[in-house]
Amino acid sequence: AAAGFKGEVMSFDWPSADMALNYIEDRHDAKQTAMQLVTAGIRVLSEQQAPDCAINVHLLGHSTGAYVIREAFDDADDARLDNTGWMASQVVFIGADVSSASLRADSDSSASLYRHCVRLTNYSNQFDSVLKLSNVKRAGMAPRAGRVGLPDGAPDKAVDVDCTEYFGLLKDDAAVKAADQAEVIGAFDHSWHIGNRVFAQDLFETLRGDLDRHIVPTRISANGKLKLKRG
């Protein structure tokens, strides 16, 4: 709200044990939740959305929430909804617990996701210890998009915003953290965006969609990558 967002916010939650050794069970619950998102969300949207609809619907998925969104989009196509042309505007992944490789343009896993959104923005942070491969719950998992970013071969509508350098400032500079961070919830390196002023500004511009991805004030382009910077 402080950044200027005037839309309505709706949460979509599911039970998770929040324990490393419960990861597989949580993943199963998330898959079941994806089907509920089709029934309670996407089906309703598809029935109400007309070609001239002026209301934008955005989706934000944090951590396993990104997996829920990706799977729900795929399940919705399998459900053969009457309106197959439904669209979400901005889809945003934050600390996404999905394989980076699965977000390639030629990946069957994300074909429906890209088909039904205007843009996908992926916020990544290499300091994210929750998504590290050496984590006990991650044995055998492929590198996650929330840690290493989007892969080569991602479509043009996919945008990666690397937050690594900015998070390094938050982590190491108490003055920066005090100025930019309103609160800390959970593992800081995995949920730092909550209550963060700079992230909120960047997210607001992303959802508004008026600016090209390269000129959002809270980003800088370096070596062909977009990075979050202090606004």
C-alpha positions as CSV (number, residue, x, y, z in Angstrom):
1,A,0.0,0.0,0.0
2,A,2.9,2.4,0.8
3,A,4.3,1.8,-2.7
4,G,0.9,2.7,-4.3
5,F,-0.8,-0.6,-4.8
6,K,-4.6,-0.2,-4.7
7,G,-5.7,-3.7,-5.7
8,E,-7.4,-6.4,-3.5
9,V,-5.3,-9.1,-2.0
10,M,-6.5,-12.7,-1.6
11,S,-4.5,-15.4,0.1
12,F,-4.6,-19.1,-0.9
13,D,-3.1,-21.3,1.8
14,W,-2.6,-25.0,2.6
15,P,-1.2,-27.0,5.6
16,S,2.5,-27.7,5.7
17,A,4.5,-29.1,8.6
18,D,7.4,-26.7,8.2
19,M,9.9,-29.5,9.0
20,A,12.8,-30.6,6.8
21,L,11.9,-34.3,7.0
22,N,8.3,-33.6,6.1
23,Y,9.2,-32.3,2.7
24,I,7.8,-35.1,0.6
25,E,4.5,-35.0,2.5
26,D,4.4,-31.2,2.1
27,R,5.0,-31.7,-1.6
28,H,2.1,-34.1,-1.9
29,D,-0.1,-31.6,0.0
30,A,1.0,-28.9,-2.4
31,K,0.0,-31.0,-5.4
32,Q,-3.4,-31.7,-3.9
33,T,-3.7,-27.9,-3.3
34,A,-3.0,-27.2,-6.9
35,M,-6.1,-29.1,-7.8
36,Q,-8.1,-27.0,-5.3
37,L,-6.7,-23.8,-6.9
38,V,-8.1,-25.0,-10.2
39,T,-11.5,-25.6,-8.7
40,A,-11.7,-22.6,-6.4
41,G,-9.7,-20.1,-8.5
42,I,-8.9,-20.8,-12.1
43,R,-12.3,-22.3,-13.0
44,V,-14.1,-19.3,-11.5
45,L,-11.7,-16.9,-13.4
46,S,-12.2,-18.7,-16.7
47,E,-16.0,-18.6,-16.3
48,Q,-16.1,-14.9,-15.6
49,Q,-13.3,-13.6,-17.8
50,A,-14.4,-12.0,-21.1
51,P,-12.1,-10.8,-23.9
52,D,-12.7,-7.2,-23.0
53,C,-12.3,-7.7,-19.2
54,A,-10.5,-4.7,-17.7
55,I,-9.6,-6.3,-14.3
56,N,-6.1,-7.8,-14.0
57,V,-5.5,-10.9,-11.9
58,H,-2.0,-11.4,-10.6
59,L,-0.5,-14.4,-8.8
60,L,2.3,-14.4,-6.3
61,G,3.9,-17.6,-5.2
62,H,6.5,-17.9,-2.5
63,S,8.6,-21.0,-2.1
64,T,6.4,-24.1,-2.7
65,G,3.6,-21.7,-3.7
66,A,5.4,-21.3,-7.0
67,Y,5.1,-25.1,-7.5
68,V,1.4,-24.9,-6.6
69,I,0.8,-22.2,-9.3
70,R,2.8,-24.0,-12.0
71,E,1.0,-27.3,-11.3
72,A,-2.5,-25.6,-11.1
73,F,-2.0,-24.0,-14.6
74,D,-1.0,-27.4,-16.0
75,D,-4.0,-29.1,-14.3
76,A,-6.4,-26.5,-15.5
77,D,-5.4,-27.3,-19.1
78,D,-5.9,-31.0,-18.4
79,A,-9.4,-30.2,-16.9
80,R,-10.5,-28.9,-20.4
81,L,-12.3,-25.7,-19.1
82,D,-14.9,-24.2,-21.4
83,N,-12.9,-21.0,-21.7
84,T,-9.5,-22.2,-22.6
85,G,-8.3,-18.6,-23.3
86,W,-8.3,-17.4,-19.7
87,M,-5.3,-15.3,-18.7
88,A,-3.6,-14.1,-15.6
89,S,-1.6,-10.9,-15.9
90,Q,1.5,-11.0,-13.8
91,V,2.8,-14.2,-12.2
92,V,5.5,-13.6,-9.6
93,F,7.7,-16.3,-8.1
94,I,9.7,-15.4,-4.9
95,G,12.2,-17.9,-3.6
96,A,10.6,-20.4,-5.9
97,D,10.9,-24.1,-5.0
98,V,10.8,-25.3,-8.5
99,S,13.6,-26.6,-10.7
100,S,15.2,-23.9,-12.7
101,A,15.4,-26.1,-15.8
102,S,11.6,-26.7,-15.6
103,L,11.1,-23.0,-16.6
104,R,12.6,-23.3,-20.0
105,A,10.5,-22.4,-23.0
106,D,10.5,-26.0,-24.2
107,S,9.6,-27.6,-20.9
108,D,6.3,-29.5,-20.7
109,S,6.1,-28.6,-17.0
110,S,5.7,-24.9,-17.7
111,A,4.0,-24.8,-21.1
112,S,0.6,-24.0,-19.5
113,L,2.1,-21.5,-17.1
114,Y,3.5,-19.5,-20.0
115,R,0.4,-19.9,-22.1
116,H,-1.9,-18.4,-19.6
117,C,0.2,-15.4,-18.2
118,V,1.3,-12.1,-19.7
119,R,4.6,-12.2,-17.8
120,L,6.5,-14.3,-15.3
121,T,8.9,-12.5,-12.9
122,N,11.2,-14.7,-10.9
123,Y,13.0,-13.2,-7.9
124,S,16.2,-15.2,-7.0
125,N,18.7,-15.0,-4.2
126,Q,21.9,-17.1,-4.2
127,F,22.1,-16.7,-0.4
128,D,18.8,-18.6,0.0
129,S,19.9,-21.5,2.3
130,V,16.5,-23.1,2.4
131,L,16.8,-23.9,-1.3
132,K,20.4,-25.1,-1.2
133,L,21.1,-28.6,-2.5
134,S,22.9,-29.7,0.6
135,N,19.8,-29.1,2.7
136,V,18.8,-32.5,4.2
137,K,15.3,-32.2,2.6
138,R,16.7,-31.4,-0.8
139,A,18.7,-34.6,-1.4
140,G,18.8,-35.3,-5.1
141,M,16.9,-32.2,-6.1
142,A,17.8,-30.1,-9.2
143,P,18.9,-26.4,-8.6
144,R,15.9,-24.3,-7.7
145,A,14.8,-21.2,-9.6
146,G,14.6,-19.2,-6.3
147,R,18.3,-19.7,-5.8
148,V,20.0,-19.8,-9.2
149,G,17.4,-17.9,-11.3
150,L,15.9,-18.7,-14.6
151,P,17.6,-21.0,-17.0
152,D,19.1,-20.3,-20.5
153,G,16.2,-20.9,-22.9
154,A,13.5,-19.2,-20.8
155,P,10.9,-17.4,-23.0
156,D,10.9,-13.6,-23.5
157,K,7.9,-13.2,-21.2
158,A,10.0,-14.6,-18.3
159,V,12.1,-12.1,-16.3
160,D,14.6,-12.9,-13.7
161,V,15.5,-10.3,-11.0
162,D,18.7,-11.3,-9.2
163,C,18.4,-10.1,-5.6
164,T,21.7,-11.6,-4.4
165,E,23.8,-8.4,-4.2
166,Y,21.0,-6.4,-2.6
167,F,20.4,-9.2,0.0
168,G,24.1,-9.1,0.7
169,L,23.7,-5.4,1.8
170,L,20.8,-6.4,4.0
171,K,22.8,-9.2,5.5
172,D,26.0,-7.3,6.2
173,D,25.0,-3.7,6.7
174,A,22.9,-3.0,9.8
175,A,22.1,0.5,8.6
176,V,20.7,-0.7,5.3
177,K,18.7,-3.4,7.0
178,A,17.3,-0.9,9.5
179,A,16.3,1.5,6.7
180,D,14.8,-1.0,4.3
181,Q,13.5,-3.9,6.4
182,A,10.3,-3.5,8.3
183,E,10.1,-7.0,9.8
184,V,11.7,-10.4,9.7
185,I,9.6,-13.5,9.5
186,G,10.9,-17.1,9.3
187,A,14.3,-17.8,7.7
188,F,15.5,-14.3,6.7
189,D,17.4,-15.4,3.5
190,H,14.2,-17.2,2.3
191,S,11.6,-14.6,3.3
192,W,13.5,-11.3,3.4
193,H,11.1,-9.8,0.9
194,I,8.3,-9.6,3.6
195,G,8.2,-6.0,4.9
196,N,11.1,-4.9,2.6
197,R,10.7,-1.4,1.1
198,V,12.8,-2.0,-2.0
199,F,11.1,-5.2,-2.9
200,A,7.7,-3.7,-2.4
201,Q,8.6,-0.9,-4.8
202,D,9.8,-3.3,-7.4
203,L,6.8,-5.6,-7.0
204,F,4.4,-2.6,-7.3
205,E,6.0,-1.6,-10.7
206,T,5.9,-5.3,-11.8
207,L,2.2,-5.6,-11.1
208,R,1.4,-2.2,-12.5
209,G,3.1,-3.1,-15.8
210,D,3.6,0.4,-17.1
211,L,7.4,0.3,-17.3
212,D,9.6,-1.9,-19.4
213,R,11.4,-4.5,-17.3
214,H,14.7,-2.8,-17.9
215,I,13.8,0.7,-16.6
216,V,12.1,-0.2,-13.3
217,P,13.8,2.2,-10.8
218,T,14.8,-0.5,-8.4
219,R,16.7,-2.5,-11.0
220,I,20.0,-2.2,-12.7
221,S,21.2,-4.2,-15.7
222,A,24.6,-5.7,-15.4
223,N,26.3,-8.3,-17.6
224,G,23.0,-9.0,-19.3
225,K,21.2,-9.6,-16.0
226,L,18.6,-7.6,-14.1
227,K,19.6,-7.0,-10.5
228,L,17.6,-5.5,-7.6
229,K,19.2,-2.3,-6.2
230,R,18.3,0.2,-3.5
231,G,15.6,2.6,-4.9
